[in-house]
């Protein structure tokens, strides 16, 4: 690792997280713990409130007196025993459906309360119990005075939501609403620094300064920020070391390649041409490898008008093959390195000409992104193997013939450049053949 790389890593760590500065960090577990405890306390308080403000416990004597009063007068009594009862009349008393069944014990109790013969009263309940005194929890009681007129009926109402249910549900809803806002605020406060670290990691690029990392918050977030800063420094050092190594290899290979080029001049014409082609291929592979590595250190801050770049590229590449610019799209300004973007689109155009005879370029604005398409007129690509084409040293043509394919780094360079510009490249099939689609964010 070079001294510059070590300095870069140290500076990144120092600038992102001042060592030991700021207020004392707290654990992310404390806000979560506080939220849980507050939820339990408030939920328990609501349960106690509902329990102690509900209807009073049932009283057998009070309920019996309320039933007798309602049957005699047809009006609910003022005491609590009659609040959960309903009164109605009916000319013909229908037999209630299951689970109600005749209740002899309740019938005898009703006859005693009204002081009437047993044949003038009927009683049903959901769970008849011959040993019970009084009425059950759910019942239907009826009295036919002297066998004349309509039946007088007293029953326990069975609505879908009784007042008790509504009170409980209302209290629960209020508790949820009371918890929702502070819970959301605490959850956002917990997740905000984590999202900031994730955004910085997503935007990190080799050769560029690491985006600002949160310096406060919980100890876990600070540890994560330090780890991301250290990881970025290691990756930057690795990228710089790789570029340095490739540059050194290219420089060292240049001298023996020049000697070989001088010596092949003494060979017969046929052999000299083949040897010169091999040397040219080696130089092209070295240059492609250097471009693949050096693009990572490009300046990404410039504003570029993409339409002008593509127009200039088409003019410069017309001699290489049939390349056309379809109807010019709208003005699209992106941020990045013009040389890298030009290399990206040049590689795609060269592939289109090599494998599909011609290239057609067009672009359009989609939301906050610009989408550039390069179409050819070839046989297309196999969707099952298209992802492998983006791997280094993998070519669409399996042969190693320079006349039908390149070094296998073209699409790998394309995807690498697009990723550094926060974009993506997709290779598929269009209306005329293969289609490469490049998406870049607008500046």
BAROMI-465806 format. One line per 4 residues: number of its first residue (from 1); for each residue x, y, z of C-alpha. Coordinates in Angstrom, 2 decimals. Layout:
residues N
NUM	X Y Z | ... $
//
This chain:
residues 443
1	0.00 0.00 0.00 | 1.39 3.41 -0.97 | 2.03 6.22 1.49 | -0.62 8.31 -0.34 $
5	-3.19 5.55 0.15 | -2.38 5.34 3.85 | -2.73 9.10 4.12 | -6.04 8.95 2.26 $
9	-7.38 6.30 4.64 | -6.25 8.22 7.71 | -7.72 11.49 6.43 | -11.02 9.80 5.61 $
13	-11.29 8.41 9.11 | -10.33 11.72 10.73 | -12.63 13.86 8.59 | -15.61 11.54 8.91 $
17	-15.41 10.89 12.63 | -13.46 13.17 14.95 | -11.84 10.89 17.44 | -13.41 11.05 20.85 $
21	-15.19 14.34 20.18 | -18.78 15.29 20.81 | -21.19 14.15 23.51 | -21.02 10.70 25.02 $
25	-22.64 8.09 22.79 | -25.58 6.05 23.99 | -26.73 2.65 22.87 | -29.43 2.30 20.26 $
29	-31.07 -0.18 22.65 | -32.16 2.60 25.03 | -34.69 4.31 22.72 | -36.12 0.90 21.79 $
33	-36.32 -0.04 25.47 | -38.02 3.24 26.32 | -40.59 2.71 23.56 | -41.40 -0.80 24.77 $
37	-41.73 0.27 28.41 | -43.94 3.23 27.48 | -46.17 0.96 25.41 | -46.55 -1.53 28.23 $
41	-47.28 1.17 30.82 | -49.85 2.92 28.66 | -51.49 -0.34 27.62 | -51.77 -1.45 31.26 $
45	-53.23 1.93 32.23 | -55.89 1.63 29.54 | -56.83 -1.88 30.72 | -57.18 -0.68 34.30 $
49	-59.23 2.33 33.18 | -61.64 0.16 31.18 | -61.89 -2.40 33.99 | -62.69 0.09 36.74 $
53	-65.11 2.14 34.64 | -67.15 -0.76 33.27 | -70.62 -1.85 34.41 | -70.87 -3.00 38.05 $
57	-70.80 -6.72 38.83 | -74.08 -8.49 38.29 | -76.51 -8.76 41.24 | -78.99 -11.64 41.14 $
61	-81.65 -9.93 43.26 | -81.39 -6.65 41.36 | -81.68 -8.41 38.02 | -84.72 -10.48 39.11 $
65	-86.51 -7.34 40.30 | -85.68 -5.57 37.02 | -87.17 -8.47 34.99 | -90.37 -8.46 37.04 $
69	-90.75 -4.67 36.73 | -90.22 -4.71 32.93 | -92.75 -7.49 32.39 | -95.38 -5.77 34.53 $
73	-94.90 -2.21 33.23 | -93.17 -2.60 29.87 | -90.55 -0.02 30.90 | -86.93 -0.50 32.04 $
77	-86.37 0.25 35.76 | -84.03 3.01 36.90 | -81.73 0.73 38.91 | -78.56 -0.76 37.32 $
81	-80.02 -4.25 37.10 | -82.18 -3.29 34.09 | -79.62 -1.48 31.95 | -78.55 -4.54 29.99 $
85	-82.11 -5.84 29.28 | -84.48 -5.28 26.35 | -88.31 -5.39 26.32 | -90.64 -6.16 23.40 $
89	-94.08 -7.63 22.69 | -95.15 -10.27 20.18 | -98.56 -11.69 19.28 | -97.17 -15.18 18.69 $
93	-94.12 -16.24 20.63 | -91.63 -17.88 18.21 | -89.28 -20.54 19.51 | -85.76 -19.11 19.63 $
97	-82.97 -20.67 17.60 | -79.99 -22.54 18.95 | -78.08 -22.23 21.19 | -81.11 -21.22 23.31 $
101	-82.94 -24.09 24.97 | -85.87 -24.31 27.43 | -84.79 -23.56 31.00 | -87.15 -25.09 33.61 $
105	-85.31 -23.50 36.56 | -85.60 -20.00 35.09 | -89.25 -20.66 34.27 | -90.02 -21.53 37.92 $
109	-88.16 -18.44 39.11 | -90.13 -16.22 36.72 | -93.47 -17.78 37.86 | -92.52 -17.06 41.47 $
113	-91.52 -13.48 40.80 | -94.72 -12.65 38.94 | -96.91 -14.81 41.21 | -98.63 -16.32 38.20 $
117	-99.31 -19.90 37.11 | -96.47 -21.75 35.47 | -98.37 -22.16 32.19 | -98.39 -18.35 31.64 $
121	-94.58 -18.03 31.46 | -91.78 -19.52 29.33 | -88.00 -19.26 29.65 | -85.02 -20.08 27.43 $
125	-81.35 -19.69 28.13 | -78.10 -20.50 26.39 | -76.87 -22.83 29.14 | -79.74 -24.22 31.19 $
129	-78.76 -25.28 34.71 | -81.39 -27.04 36.85 | -79.49 -26.28 40.07 | -79.21 -22.55 39.42 $
133	-81.36 -20.01 41.25 | -82.32 -16.94 39.23 | -81.57 -16.37 35.54 | -78.48 -17.13 33.51 $
137	-76.26 -14.72 31.65 | -78.16 -14.83 28.33 | -81.87 -15.55 28.42 | -85.30 -14.94 26.84 $
141	-88.23 -14.68 29.27 | -91.88 -14.29 28.23 | -95.21 -13.76 30.08 | -98.68 -14.13 28.57 $
145	-100.98 -12.44 31.18 | -104.07 -14.59 31.67 | -103.55 -16.07 28.19 | -104.82 -12.86 26.49 $
149	-103.20 -10.18 24.38 | -99.58 -10.16 23.13 | -96.67 -11.85 24.86 | -94.44 -9.64 26.96 $
153	-90.81 -10.57 26.39 | -87.64 -9.60 28.24 | -84.28 -10.68 26.81 | -80.59 -9.90 26.97 $
157	-79.69 -7.94 23.83 | -77.12 -9.53 21.56 | -75.83 -6.79 19.19 | -72.68 -7.26 17.16 $
161	-70.99 -4.59 19.26 | -72.43 -4.08 22.71 | -71.72 -0.84 24.62 | -69.03 -2.68 26.55 $
165	-67.34 -3.69 23.29 | -67.52 -0.16 21.90 | -66.01 1.30 25.06 | -63.15 -1.19 24.98 $
169	-62.46 -0.65 21.27 | -62.58 3.13 21.67 | -60.10 3.01 24.53 | -57.80 0.76 22.50 $
173	-57.99 3.06 19.48 | -57.16 6.11 21.59 | -54.21 4.26 23.10 | -52.92 3.33 19.64 $
177	-53.28 6.90 18.40 | -51.54 8.23 21.51 | -48.63 5.83 20.92 | -48.40 6.22 17.16 $
181	-46.86 9.70 17.00 | -44.12 9.26 19.64 | -43.39 5.77 18.32 | -42.95 7.16 14.80 $
185	-40.73 10.01 16.05 | -38.53 7.63 18.04 | -38.34 5.13 15.19 | -37.33 7.88 12.76 $
189	-34.72 9.14 15.18 | -33.30 5.62 15.48 | -33.25 4.94 11.74 | -32.10 8.36 10.47 $
193	-28.36 7.92 11.17 | -28.49 4.36 9.84 | -30.00 5.65 6.60 | -27.29 8.31 6.43 $
197	-24.58 5.65 6.71 | -26.30 3.56 4.04 | -26.53 6.57 1.71 | -22.86 7.38 2.20 $
201	-21.88 3.76 1.52 | -24.04 3.72 -1.60 | -22.50 6.92 -2.96 | -18.91 6.02 -2.06 $
205	-16.59 5.77 -5.04 | -12.92 4.88 -5.30 | -10.78 7.98 -5.79 | -13.47 10.29 -4.39 $
209	-13.98 11.64 -0.88 | -16.38 9.68 1.28 | -19.74 11.49 1.73 | -20.33 12.86 5.26 $
213	-21.08 10.25 7.90 | -23.10 10.86 11.09 | -20.80 11.79 13.98 | -23.43 11.64 16.72 $
217	-26.16 9.29 17.76 | -25.85 5.89 19.37 | -22.61 4.04 19.91 | -23.65 1.41 17.39 $
221	-24.13 4.06 14.67 | -20.74 5.58 15.48 | -19.10 2.17 15.28 | -20.83 1.56 11.94 $
225	-19.66 4.94 10.61 | -16.08 4.20 11.63 | -16.27 0.78 9.98 | -17.64 2.26 6.73 $
229	-14.93 4.97 6.72 | -12.22 2.37 7.29 | -13.67 0.11 4.60 | -13.74 2.98 2.10 $
233	-10.12 3.81 2.91 | -9.09 0.19 2.36 | -10.98 -0.01 -0.95 | -9.49 3.30 -2.11 $
237	-6.02 2.07 -1.24 | -6.69 -1.21 -3.02 | -7.93 0.59 -6.15 | -4.93 2.91 -6.16 $
241	-2.57 -0.01 -5.67 | -4.19 -1.92 -8.52 | -3.92 1.08 -10.84 | -0.28 1.59 -9.88 $
245	0.46 -2.08 -10.46 | -1.21 -2.11 -13.87 | 0.59 1.07 -14.90 | 3.90 -0.46 -13.87 $
249	3.14 -3.68 -15.77 | 2.14 -1.70 -18.88 | 5.29 0.38 -18.66 | 7.51 -2.68 -18.18 $
253	5.82 -4.54 -21.05 | 6.23 -1.60 -23.38 | 10.01 -2.06 -23.73 | 10.01 -5.79 -24.70 $
257	7.05 -5.19 -27.02 | 9.01 -2.43 -28.77 | 12.00 -4.77 -29.16 | 9.69 -7.47 -30.54 $
261	8.19 -4.99 -33.00 | 11.67 -4.06 -34.18 | 12.71 -7.69 -34.60 | 9.61 -8.81 -36.50 $
265	10.50 -6.31 -39.20 | 13.19 -8.79 -40.28 | 10.69 -11.65 -40.75 | 9.13 -12.59 -44.10 $
269	6.03 -10.60 -45.04 | 3.41 -13.23 -44.04 | 5.04 -13.96 -40.68 | 5.69 -10.26 -40.05 $
273	2.02 -9.40 -40.50 | 0.88 -12.11 -38.10 | 3.46 -11.12 -35.49 | 2.56 -7.44 -35.82 $
277	-1.13 -8.30 -35.31 | -0.30 -10.22 -32.13 | 1.74 -7.32 -30.80 | -1.11 -4.90 -31.58 $
281	-3.53 -7.18 -29.74 | -1.27 -7.27 -26.68 | -1.00 -3.47 -26.67 | -4.78 -3.15 -26.98 $
285	-5.31 -5.51 -24.04 | -2.88 -3.53 -21.89 | -4.54 -0.25 -22.83 | -8.01 -1.65 -22.04 $
289	-6.86 -2.94 -18.68 | -5.37 0.45 -17.83 | -8.58 2.22 -18.83 | -10.60 -0.19 -16.69 $
293	-8.49 0.72 -13.65 | -7.84 4.43 -14.24 | -11.50 5.33 -14.78 | -12.06 4.78 -11.06 $
297	-10.05 7.92 -10.27 | -11.92 10.24 -12.64 | -13.39 13.53 -11.43 | -17.17 13.14 -11.14 $
301	-18.15 16.75 -10.39 | -18.46 18.23 -13.91 | -21.85 19.01 -15.48 | -22.17 17.43 -18.93 $
305	-24.79 18.02 -21.62 | -25.35 14.47 -22.77 | -26.84 15.34 -26.15 | -23.73 17.26 -27.20 $
309	-21.47 14.43 -26.03 | -23.42 11.84 -28.04 | -23.56 14.07 -31.11 | -19.79 14.56 -30.99 $
313	-19.26 10.81 -30.49 | -21.37 9.95 -33.54 | -19.44 12.40 -35.72 | -16.10 10.97 -34.60 $
317	-17.14 7.34 -35.09 | -18.80 7.53 -38.50 | -15.61 6.27 -40.13 | -15.64 3.15 -37.91 $
321	-18.99 1.97 -39.27 | -22.63 2.82 -39.78 | -23.64 4.81 -36.71 | -26.61 7.17 -36.67 $
325	-28.23 9.46 -34.16 | -32.00 9.11 -34.08 | -34.22 12.12 -33.48 | -32.41 14.17 -30.87 $
329	-33.98 13.88 -27.44 | -34.52 16.70 -24.94 | -31.72 18.52 -23.19 | -30.22 16.22 -20.56 $
333	-27.53 17.38 -18.15 | -25.72 14.78 -16.04 | -22.88 15.02 -13.57 | -19.69 13.02 -14.06 $
337	-16.55 12.68 -16.16 | -16.93 13.38 -19.87 | -14.02 11.14 -20.86 | -15.44 8.16 -18.96 $
341	-18.93 8.66 -20.35 | -17.57 8.98 -23.87 | -15.68 5.72 -23.40 | -18.87 4.07 -22.08 $
345	-20.94 4.97 -25.15 | -18.02 4.37 -27.55 | -17.66 0.80 -26.28 | -21.39 0.14 -26.73 $
349	-21.37 1.63 -30.25 | -18.33 -0.44 -31.23 | -20.04 -3.59 -29.96 | -23.19 -2.75 -31.94 $
353	-21.19 -2.24 -35.14 | -19.04 -5.32 -34.58 | -21.91 -7.74 -33.85 | -24.88 -5.99 -35.49 $
357	-23.49 -4.13 -38.54 | -24.76 -0.71 -37.44 | -25.64 1.34 -34.34 | -28.58 3.69 -33.71 $
361	-28.46 6.01 -30.69 | -31.40 7.74 -29.03 | -32.32 9.10 -25.61 | -35.29 10.32 -23.59 $
365	-36.06 11.73 -20.14 | -37.83 9.39 -17.71 | -38.61 11.11 -14.41 | -35.35 12.32 -12.91 $
369	-33.24 10.12 -15.19 | -32.08 10.08 -18.80 | -32.31 6.80 -20.69 | -29.95 6.24 -23.65 $
373	-30.50 3.31 -26.01 | -28.07 1.86 -28.57 | -29.72 -0.55 -31.04 | -28.01 -2.75 -33.61 $
377	-29.26 -4.88 -36.52 | -27.71 -8.18 -35.48 | -29.05 -11.51 -34.19 | -29.59 -10.21 -30.64 $
381	-28.39 -11.71 -27.37 | -29.32 -14.78 -25.35 | -31.16 -13.59 -22.19 | -29.85 -16.61 -20.27 $
385	-26.21 -15.60 -20.70 | -26.41 -11.82 -21.07 | -25.17 -11.13 -17.52 | -21.93 -13.03 -18.17 $
389	-21.07 -10.59 -20.95 | -20.48 -7.89 -18.31 | -17.79 -9.96 -16.60 | -14.16 -9.05 -17.37 $
393	-12.54 -11.00 -20.23 | -15.87 -12.59 -21.31 | -16.74 -11.98 -24.99 | -19.87 -12.46 -27.03 $
397	-17.77 -14.24 -29.65 | -16.09 -17.24 -27.96 | -13.17 -17.13 -30.41 | -10.07 -15.09 -29.69 $
401	-10.00 -13.59 -33.18 | -9.46 -9.82 -33.05 | -11.46 -9.48 -36.25 | -14.64 -10.71 -34.53 $
405	-14.19 -9.55 -30.97 | -12.19 -7.44 -28.54 | -10.40 -8.10 -25.29 | -13.55 -8.94 -23.31 $
409	-13.26 -5.80 -21.13 | -15.57 -3.51 -23.10 | -18.83 -4.25 -21.29 | -17.08 -4.61 -17.93 $
413	-15.73 -1.07 -18.40 | -19.20 0.11 -19.44 | -20.86 -1.23 -16.31 | -18.07 0.07 -14.08 $
417	-18.37 3.59 -15.50 | -22.17 3.55 -15.25 | -22.02 2.44 -11.61 | -19.61 5.26 -10.74 $
421	-22.12 7.69 -12.25 | -24.93 6.19 -10.10 | -26.49 4.65 -13.22 | -26.95 1.21 -14.69 $
425	-26.57 -0.63 -17.99 | -28.96 -3.30 -19.25 | -28.37 -5.44 -22.32 | -31.35 -7.06 -24.03 $
429	-33.17 -7.38 -27.34 | -34.95 -4.60 -29.18 | -37.00 -4.31 -32.35 | -34.06 -4.73 -34.74 $
433	-31.55 -6.76 -32.71 | -29.61 -6.31 -29.50 | -30.30 -3.20 -27.45 | -28.11 -1.62 -24.75 $
437	-29.96 0.71 -22.38 | -28.01 3.12 -20.18 | -29.80 5.00 -17.36 | -28.13 7.98 -15.67 $
441	-29.48 10.42 -13.04 | -29.99 14.00 -14.15 | -27.86 16.68 -12.50 $
//
